[in-house]
Amino acid sequence: MNAVGIIAEYNPLHRGHLYHIRKSRCRDASVPIVAVISSNFVQRGEPALVSKGLRAEMALACGVDLALELPVVFSSHNAGVFADAAVDIIAATGQVSSLSFGMETPYVGMANDLADILNDEPRRFRVALKKNLGAGFSFVQARSMALDDIVPGSLELLKRPNNNLALAYVKRIREKNYDIEPRAVERLGSGFHETAVSFADASATAIRALVFEGRFEEAYSFMPDESVRLLRRAAEAGRLTNDRDRLWRAVKQAIIRCGTDGLLGISEMGEGLENRMFGVAMRSDSFDSFVDACATRRYTKGRIQRHCAHLLINLGHEDSREFQKRGPAYIRVLGATTAGRRLLADMREKATLPVITRTSAPKSAKRGDPGVATAAKIMAFEHRATEIWETLAEKPELRSEARLIPLMPD
């Protein structure tokens, strides 16, 4: 149990990610890296620029030893659901002793204190949170303000997105009492959401913006050679989801088909947001203008985009809440190096969830086990999400999910 865990999207993998991977094993160059990687729809609610298989290949080429999948029903969700499931998978491997994550402000001690407040929910916190939500703030903003009432400086700390994700990881570790050490790596270069490209290391958001504009050579300049080679290969093969018009057509058709009643059944939808989204869709001419027009102080762009992702894969309230309650039902392997395969051999004996290489029911499960039914549901959404992702690529590949097998480089 000496591997280092990383939770990532690598959408795409850039120099900042490479820096993080290398810093994560700085204590011992021989320590293996286990990365849990988002599925084909990511935490912002958008389709990943390149497939999860190719992003796993990028990870292995850049120093990760074992790449595992974060299923789409968790990867396309809010930070809390995303983090809980990813940390659960890391812990379930039985191989990871520390979790490494980027922070703009690497204060793990403060994250521990804030995580304990969130887990215990003292009355002072609950009263402040309710007051802030009533004032129309988004949940994330209202929570940060409530924490700041108890621990001054929290609001400023949590203005940065990577700090927020780090808090979510630490919260889950402490909530479940996992024997995993949180380790922060200071995030360098441009911010998580920033689109400016004047920094030494551009964010993935900035790189995708360049790709959307067709400025590939500029995008490549912010990526390690291994990632450039794979992204170039995907671009030449038409395996990118860089056509925003295609995405908007799919989303708008789904909104029209569902109507407000259908939208109301989508995961986490409510408070009249379904009416707002339907009305805005009828007068919007692009995905980005639609998201911008829907977003308010209470409804962030990320939330709007996640609703769109859940709409596309038809993830409803009941299923979503079941998955959140039960958590991940299996550990799916996307790829492994020689060192990663040694971890896998040990995981076959020690992992607390079934280890699989394809989206099919774990063979070791007993008939009638409720975990099998949950796994089958999660797998069905994974197939659906991949098929939808394929329709958004220039050159779709039929049945790509069923044919996806782990990469095993020498």
C-alpha positions as CSV (number, residue, x, y, z in Angstrom):
1,M,0.0,0.0,0.0
2,N,2.6,2.6,-1.1
3,A,1.2,3.9,-4.3
4,V,0.3,7.6,-4.8
5,G,-3.3,8.4,-6.0
6,I,-4.2,11.2,-8.4
7,I,-7.7,12.2,-9.5
8,A,-7.7,13.9,-12.9
9,E,-9.4,14.6,-16.2
10,Y,-6.4,15.2,-18.4
11,N,-8.6,17.1,-20.9
12,P,-6.1,17.2,-22.4
13,L,-2.9,16.4,-20.4
14,H,-0.7,19.5,-20.4
15,R,2.6,20.5,-18.8
16,G,1.0,21.4,-15.5
17,H,-0.3,17.9,-15.3
18,L,3.1,16.5,-16.1
19,Y,4.6,18.7,-13.3
20,H,2.0,17.3,-10.9
21,I,2.7,13.7,-11.8
22,R,6.4,14.2,-11.3
23,K,6.0,16.1,-8.0
24,S,3.7,13.4,-6.7
25,R,6.4,10.8,-6.6
26,C,9.2,13.2,-5.6
27,R,9.7,11.4,-2.3
28,D,10.6,8.2,-4.1
29,A,11.0,7.9,-7.9
30,S,10.0,4.2,-7.7
31,V,6.6,4.8,-6.1
32,P,3.8,3.9,-8.6
33,I,1.1,6.4,-9.6
34,V,-2.6,5.4,-9.7
35,A,-4.8,7.9,-11.5
36,V,-8.6,7.9,-11.6
37,I,-9.6,9.6,-14.8
38,S,-13.0,11.0,-15.8
39,S,-15.2,9.3,-18.3
40,N,-16.3,10.8,-21.6
41,F,-18.3,13.6,-20.0
42,V,-16.3,15.6,-17.5
43,Q,-17.0,17.5,-14.3
44,R,-17.8,20.8,-16.1
45,G,-20.6,18.9,-17.8
46,E,-19.0,19.0,-21.2
47,P,-18.0,16.1,-23.5
48,A,-14.3,15.5,-23.1
49,L,-12.2,16.8,-25.9
50,V,-10.7,13.3,-26.5
51,S,-11.9,9.9,-25.4
52,K,-11.2,8.5,-22.0
53,G,-9.1,5.7,-23.7
54,L,-6.8,8.3,-25.3
55,R,-6.6,10.3,-22.1
56,A,-5.5,7.2,-20.3
57,E,-2.9,6.7,-23.0
58,M,-1.6,10.2,-22.4
59,A,-1.5,9.5,-18.7
60,L,0.6,6.3,-19.1
61,A,2.9,8.0,-21.5
62,C,3.5,10.8,-19.0
63,G,4.3,8.7,-15.9
64,V,1.1,7.2,-14.5
65,D,1.3,3.5,-13.9
66,L,-2.3,2.5,-13.4
67,A,-5.3,4.4,-15.1
68,L,-8.7,3.7,-13.7
69,E,-12.1,5.0,-14.9
70,L,-14.4,7.4,-13.0
71,P,-17.8,6.4,-14.4
72,V,-19.8,9.0,-16.1
73,V,-22.6,9.1,-13.5
74,F,-20.0,10.5,-11.1
75,S,-17.6,12.3,-13.5
76,S,-20.2,14.6,-14.9
77,H,-21.5,15.6,-11.5
78,N,-20.9,18.4,-9.0
79,A,-17.6,18.6,-7.1
80,G,-18.9,16.7,-4.1
81,V,-20.2,13.7,-6.0
82,F,-17.2,13.7,-8.3
83,A,-14.7,13.8,-5.4
84,D,-16.6,11.2,-3.2
85,A,-16.7,8.6,-6.0
86,A,-13.1,9.2,-7.1
87,V,-11.7,8.9,-3.6
88,D,-13.8,5.8,-2.9
89,I,-12.3,4.2,-6.0
90,I,-8.8,5.2,-4.9
91,A,-9.4,3.7,-1.4
92,A,-11.0,0.5,-2.8
93,T,-7.8,-0.4,-4.7
94,G,-6.1,-1.3,-1.4
95,Q,-2.9,0.0,-2.9
96,V,-2.8,3.8,-2.3
97,S,-1.3,5.4,0.8
98,S,-1.5,9.0,-0.2
99,L,-3.6,11.2,-2.5
100,S,-1.8,14.0,-4.4
101,F,-3.8,17.0,-5.7
102,G,-3.1,20.5,-6.9
103,M,-4.0,23.5,-4.9
104,E,-3.6,27.2,-5.7
105,T,-3.0,27.6,-1.9
106,P,-1.5,24.4,-0.5
107,Y,-2.9,24.6,3.0
108,V,-3.8,21.0,3.9
109,G,-4.1,21.8,7.6
110,M,-6.8,24.3,6.8
111,A,-8.5,21.9,4.4
112,N,-8.6,19.4,7.3
113,D,-10.3,21.9,9.6
114,L,-12.9,22.9,7.0
115,A,-13.6,19.3,6.1
116,D,-14.4,18.5,9.7
117,I,-16.8,21.4,9.8
118,L,-18.5,20.2,6.6
119,N,-18.7,16.6,8.0
120,D,-20.0,17.6,11.5
121,E,-22.2,20.5,10.3
122,P,-22.4,22.4,13.6
123,R,-25.5,24.6,14.1
124,R,-23.6,27.8,13.5
125,F,-22.6,26.6,10.1
126,R,-26.1,25.3,9.2
127,V,-27.7,28.6,10.1
128,A,-25.3,30.6,8.1
129,L,-25.6,28.3,5.1
130,K,-29.4,28.5,5.1
131,K,-29.2,32.3,5.3
132,N,-26.8,32.5,2.4
133,L,-28.9,30.2,0.2
134,G,-32.0,32.2,1.0
135,A,-30.1,35.3,-0.2
136,G,-29.8,33.7,-3.6
137,F,-26.2,32.6,-3.6
138,S,-25.1,29.4,-5.3
139,F,-24.5,26.4,-3.0
140,V,-20.8,26.6,-3.4
141,Q,-20.7,30.3,-2.6
142,A,-23.1,30.0,0.3
143,R,-21.1,27.2,1.8
144,S,-17.8,29.2,1.5
145,M,-19.4,32.2,3.2
146,A,-20.7,30.0,6.0
147,L,-17.3,28.5,6.5
148,D,-15.7,31.9,6.6
149,D,-17.9,32.8,9.5
150,I,-16.2,30.1,11.5
151,V,-12.7,30.0,10.0
152,P,-11.8,33.5,8.6
153,G,-10.0,33.3,5.3
154,S,-12.1,30.4,4.1
155,L,-13.9,32.5,1.5
156,E,-10.8,33.7,-0.1
157,L,-9.2,30.2,-0.1
158,L,-12.3,28.7,-1.7
159,K,-12.5,31.3,-4.5
160,R,-10.0,29.1,-6.3
161,P,-11.5,26.0,-8.0
162,N,-8.6,23.6,-7.2
163,N,-8.8,24.5,-3.6
164,N,-12.4,23.6,-3.6
165,L,-11.8,20.2,-5.2
166,A,-9.0,19.6,-2.7
167,L,-11.4,20.3,0.1
168,A,-13.8,17.8,-1.3
169,Y,-11.1,15.1,-1.5
170,V,-10.0,15.8,2.1
171,K,-13.6,15.8,3.3
172,R,-14.2,12.3,1.9
173,I,-11.0,10.9,3.3
174,R,-11.9,12.2,6.8
175,E,-15.6,11.3,6.5
176,K,-14.7,7.7,5.7
177,N,-11.6,7.5,7.9
178,Y,-9.6,6.2,5.0
179,D,-5.9,5.5,5.7
180,I,-4.8,7.9,3.0
181,E,-2.5,10.9,3.5
182,P,-3.7,14.1,1.6
183,R,-0.7,15.7,-0.1
184,A,-1.0,19.1,-1.8
185,V,1.1,20.2,-4.7
186,E,1.1,24.0,-5.4
187,R,-0.6,24.7,-8.7
188,L,1.6,26.8,-11.0
189,G,0.7,28.7,-14.2
190,S,-2.8,29.7,-15.2
191,G,-5.9,28.9,-13.3
192,F,-8.3,26.0,-13.7
193,H,-10.9,28.0,-15.6
194,E,-8.7,30.6,-17.3
195,T,-8.7,30.9,-21.0
196,A,-5.7,33.3,-21.3
197,V,-2.6,31.8,-23.0
198,S,0.1,34.2,-21.9
199,F,1.2,31.9,-19.0
200,A,4.1,29.5,-19.2
201,D,1.7,26.7,-18.6
202,A,-1.7,27.2,-20.0
203,S,-4.8,25.6,-18.4
204,A,-6.7,22.8,-20.1
205,T,-9.5,25.3,-20.6
206,A,-7.2,27.6,-22.5
207,I,-5.8,24.7,-24.6
208,R,-9.4,23.5,-25.5
209,A,-10.3,27.1,-26.5
210,L,-7.4,27.2,-28.9
211,V,-8.4,23.8,-30.4
212,F,-12.0,25.0,-30.8
213,E,-10.6,27.9,-32.8
214,G,-8.5,25.6,-34.9
215,R,-5.2,27.0,-33.5
216,F,-3.7,23.6,-32.9
217,E,0.0,24.5,-33.1
218,E,-0.5,27.1,-30.3
219,A,-2.4,24.5,-28.2
220,Y,0.4,22.0,-28.7
221,S,3.0,24.5,-27.4
222,F,1.5,24.1,-23.9
223,M,1.6,20.3,-23.8
224,P,4.4,17.7,-23.3
225,D,5.6,15.9,-26.4
226,E,3.8,12.7,-25.5
227,S,0.4,14.5,-25.3
228,V,1.0,16.4,-28.5
229,R,1.7,13.2,-30.4
230,L,-1.6,11.6,-29.2
231,L,-3.7,14.8,-29.5
232,R,-2.3,15.3,-33.1
233,R,-3.2,11.7,-33.9
234,A,-6.8,12.1,-32.6
235,A,-7.2,15.4,-34.6
236,E,-6.0,13.8,-37.8
237,A,-8.4,10.9,-37.2
238,G,-11.4,13.1,-36.5
239,R,-11.6,11.9,-33.0
240,L,-12.2,15.2,-31.2
241,T,-15.4,16.8,-29.9
242,N,-14.3,20.3,-31.0
243,D,-17.4,21.2,-33.0
244,R,-19.5,23.3,-30.6
245,D,-22.3,23.6,-33.2
246,R,-22.7,19.8,-33.2
247,L,-22.9,19.9,-29.4
248,W,-25.5,22.7,-29.4
249,R,-27.7,20.9,-31.9
250,A,-27.7,17.8,-29.7
251,V,-28.5,19.7,-26.6
252,K,-31.2,21.9,-28.2
253,Q,-32.9,18.8,-29.7
254,A,-32.9,17.1,-26.4
255,I,-34.4,20.2,-24.6
256,I,-37.1,20.5,-27.3
257,R,-37.9,16.8,-27.1
258,C,-38.2,16.8,-23.3
259,G,-40.0,20.0,-22.8
260,T,-40.2,21.5,-19.3
261,D,-41.8,18.4,-17.7
262,G,-39.0,16.2,-19.0
263,L,-36.3,18.6,-18.0
264,L,-37.7,18.6,-14.4
265,G,-36.9,14.9,-14.1
266,I,-33.2,15.4,-14.9
267,S,-30.8,14.9,-12.0
268,E,-30.7,17.8,-9.6
269,M,-33.0,20.0,-11.7
270,G,-35.5,22.1,-9.8
271,E,-36.4,25.6,-8.5
272,G,-37.9,26.6,-11.9
273,L,-34.5,26.2,-13.7
274,E,-36.2,23.9,-16.2
275,N,-38.4,26.8,-17.4
276,R,-35.4,29.1,-17.6
277,M,-33.4,26.6,-19.7
278,F,-36.3,25.8,-22.0
279,G,-37.1,29.5,-22.6
280,V,-33.4,30.4,-23.2
281,A,-32.9,27.5,-25.6
282,M,-35.6,28.7,-27.9
283,R,-33.8,32.0,-28.5
284,S,-30.1,30.9,-28.3
285,D,-28.0,30.2,-31.4
286,S,-25.0,28.5,-29.7
287,F,-24.1,26.3,-26.7
288,D,-22.0,29.0,-25.1
289,S,-24.6,31.8,-25.5
290,F,-27.2,29.4,-24.1
291,V,-25.1,28.6,-21.0
292,D,-24.2,32.3,-20.5
293,A,-27.8,33.4,-20.7
294,C,-29.0,30.7,-18.3
295,A,-26.3,31.3,-15.7
296,T,-27.0,33.6,-12.7
297,R,-25.4,34.1,-9.3
298,R,-27.4,31.1,-8.1
299,Y,-27.0,28.9,-11.1
300,T,-23.4,28.7,-12.2
301,K,-22.2,27.9,-15.7
302,G,-20.9,24.6,-14.5
303,R,-24.3,23.6,-13.1
304,I,-26.0,24.5,-16.4
305,Q,-23.5,22.5,-18.4
306,R,-23.9,19.5,-16.0
307,H,-27.7,19.6,-16.5
308,C,-27.0,19.5,-20.2
309,A,-24.8,16.4,-19.9
310,H,-27.4,14.7,-17.7
311,L,-30.0,15.5,-20.2
312,L,-28.0,14.0,-23.0
313,I,-27.4,10.7,-21.1
314,N,-30.9,10.8,-19.5
315,L,-29.7,10.7,-15.9
316,G,-32.7,11.2,-13.7
317,H,-33.2,12.0,-10.1
318,E,-33.9,8.5,-8.9
319,D,-30.9,6.9,-10.6
320,S,-28.5,9.7,-9.7
321,R,-29.4,9.5,-6.0
322,E,-29.1,5.8,-6.0
323,F,-25.6,6.0,-7.4
324,Q,-24.6,8.7,-4.9
325,K,-26.0,6.6,-2.0
326,R,-24.3,3.3,-3.1
327,G,-21.1,4.8,-4.6
328,P,-18.9,3.1,-7.2
329,A,-19.8,-0.5,-7.8
330,Y,-16.6,-1.6,-9.5
331,I,-13.0,-0.6,-10.4
332,R,-12.5,-0.4,-14.2
333,V,-9.0,-0.6,-15.6
334,L,-8.2,1.7,-18.6
335,G,-4.5,0.9,-18.8
336,A,-1.4,-0.2,-16.9
337,T,2.3,-0.2,-17.2
338,T,4.5,-3.0,-16.0
339,A,4.5,-1.5,-12.5
340,G,0.7,-1.0,-12.8
341,R,0.2,-4.6,-13.7
342,R,2.0,-5.6,-10.4
343,L,-0.5,-3.4,-8.6
344,L,-3.4,-5.1,-10.5
345,A,-2.2,-8.5,-9.4
346,D,-2.3,-7.5,-5.8
347,M,-5.7,-5.7,-6.3
348,R,-7.3,-9.0,-7.5
349,E,-6.8,-10.2,-3.9
350,K,-7.1,-7.0,-1.8
351,A,-9.5,-4.6,-3.6
352,T,-12.8,-4.0,-1.9
353,L,-14.7,-3.6,-5.2
354,P,-14.7,-6.0,-8.2
355,V,-11.9,-5.2,-10.7
356,I,-13.0,-5.3,-14.3
357,T,-11.5,-4.5,-17.7
358,R,-14.8,-4.2,-19.7
359,T,-18.2,-2.8,-18.9
360,S,-19.8,-6.2,-18.2
361,A,-21.1,-7.5,-14.8
362,P,-18.4,-8.7,-12.5
363,K,-18.1,-12.5,-12.8
364,S,-17.4,-13.0,-9.1
365,A,-20.7,-11.3,-8.1
366,K,-23.5,-13.4,-6.7
367,R,-26.9,-13.5,-8.5
368,G,-29.4,-11.2,-6.8
369,D,-26.7,-9.1,-5.2
370,P,-28.0,-5.5,-5.2
371,G,-24.5,-4.3,-6.1
372,V,-24.7,-6.2,-9.3
373,A,-27.9,-4.4,-10.3
374,T,-26.2,-1.0,-9.5
375,A,-23.1,-2.0,-11.5
376,A,-25.3,-3.0,-14.5
377,K,-27.1,0.4,-14.3
378,I,-23.8,2.3,-14.1
379,M,-22.4,0.3,-17.0
380,A,-25.5,1.0,-19.1
381,F,-25.0,4.8,-18.6
382,E,-21.4,4.3,-19.6
383,H,-22.3,2.7,-22.9
384,R,-24.9,5.4,-23.5
385,A,-22.6,8.3,-22.7
386,T,-19.9,6.9,-25.0
387,E,-22.3,6.4,-27.9
388,I,-23.4,10.0,-27.4
389,W,-19.8,11.2,-27.2
390,E,-19.2,9.4,-30.5
391,T,-22.0,11.3,-32.2
392,L,-20.2,14.6,-31.2
393,A,-16.9,13.5,-32.8
394,E,-16.2,14.2,-36.5
395,K,-15.7,10.5,-37.2
396,P,-17.6,8.3,-34.8
397,E,-16.5,4.7,-34.1
398,L,-19.3,2.2,-33.7
399,R,-19.6,0.3,-30.4
400,S,-16.4,1.8,-29.1
401,E,-17.3,1.2,-25.5
402,A,-17.8,-2.5,-26.0
403,R,-14.5,-2.7,-27.8
404,L,-12.5,-0.7,-25.4
405,I,-9.8,-2.8,-23.7
406,P,-7.1,-1.7,-21.3
407,L,-3.8,-0.4,-22.7
408,M,-0.9,-2.5,-21.5
409,P,2.4,-1.0,-22.8
410,D,5.7,-2.7,-22.1
